[in-house]
Amino acid sequence: MTELRGTFLLLALIGPVSSWAEQSSVEASIEKKSAWTGEAVPLTIKLFSPGPFDGTPAFDIPQLPLTAIIKTSGSPIVQSEEIDGDSWFSQQYEFVIYTQREGEIVLPSFQVRFEGKRTFTGDAEPMQGNTSELRFQSKRPPGTRELGFVVAVSALEISQQWNPDSDSPIKAGDVIERKISRHADGTTAMMFNPIEPAAPEGIQVYPSDPVVQDDTERGASQAERVDTIKYQFPRGGTFELPDITLTWWDTKNSSLQRQTLAGRSVEVVAAPPVAAVPTSSWRGRLSWIFISIAAMGILGWLIRKPVVAAISRWHAVRNSPERLAARRLGSACQSNDAPAAYMAWMDWQLAMEASDPTWQTRLPVALAKEFRSQCDVLTGELYASHKAESRWDGPAFIEVFKRVCHALTQPAGSQGAPPALPKLNPT
């Protein structure tokens, strides 16, 4: 009889262990098998524990080129489930995948670490599991090949504001501010591409750091990005500020949409002339002054074309998308603003992919590895489940970034072939 009771006790102990071994602790699924490039692709990850959960899980999400994997805000769905006659606790987390790549997107298996109890009243224990490999197709919308970056949403609200908003003349040296806002549901603000500022010759253009905001309420996400461009008019005259056309893919109607924001004509009043200087005792020297001015004028006329061309080239390089993003990145790093630094870093990578797709192959291996480490710390600062694991240092990040930019100016063939750097994918 004693042996029989011992057998029953042993079976009772083995039963839950066998069920635990058979039931996977982590399950993952992608809702869509095909999506437009830039469109939100929901990713669901469900965790299982024999007893209640404890703490916050850590998701070791892999890095994918030109792809962002973002955890939606809000609490997970917690419930009790009956599986093969056994009761399990489950937690369901929602993520969204955004990619600018075309073709089959493969999300490799990755680990999830969490804590749970073996029994309802037991102590919490470390648990872990791996997701299965997931795949979906990213289709490039027709007519977007030349756009580079694709915004794919069901609807996009675009508006602009001018300050001052009147058509009254302004004075030389004054500034006009142009604020462009974009708002959409079912996406993230980081999917809105930066607006490249442009203006006719004679106008100074000063783009500001964008203001981005993501809101999630009851599973519905909203995104907004506000870009501000400041135009300064150093001299008098009539100037035409250009139209700005924004293009996006309408996922609801499967059509390419465009909206043009009208520019404006600006009348600038020249600064009043400087008062005449009274005649002085050195009138005799005026002839030499006039001769010098005439000589300088002739010299300026002779070299005007090369100088204008050089200034135009310098202005184009200085205001290129990668240079603008690099300056915003430097400003954000100096103030230790991680969200702004991440957005600027993302814009810089997109600009580099468009202008120099092979830039990564020209970095020394050691520098690429160091930059990868800095990028991982930055994404961990924003998206890691355990923020204590991240110690992002803005000045340290920008120092490594400056070395990367310097390395890219070196002659081709003098660098190594590093592994790909991380791309727009928070963990």
Secondary structure, DSSP 4 states (H G I P E B T S, - for coil): -HHHHHHHHHHHHHHHHHHHHHS-SEEEEES-SEEETT--EEEEEEEEESS-EEEEEEE-PPP-TTEEEEEPSSPPEEEEEEETTEEEEEEEEEEEEEE---EEEEE---EEEEEEESSSSS-EEEEEEEPPPEEEEEEPPTT-TTTSS--EES-EEEEEEEES-S-S-EETT-EEEEEEEEEEESS-GGGSPPPPP---TT-EEEEPPPEEEEEEETTEEEEEEEEEEEEE--S-EEEEEPPEEEEEEETTTTEEEEEEE--EEEEEEPPPPPPPPPP-TTGGGHHHHHHHHHHHHHHHHHTHHHHHHHHHHHHHHHTSHHHHHHHHHHHHHHTT-HHHHHHHHHHHHHHHHHH-TTGGGGS-HHHHHHHHHHHHHHHHHHH-SSGGG----HHHHHHHHHHHHHHHTSPTTSS--PPPPP-S---
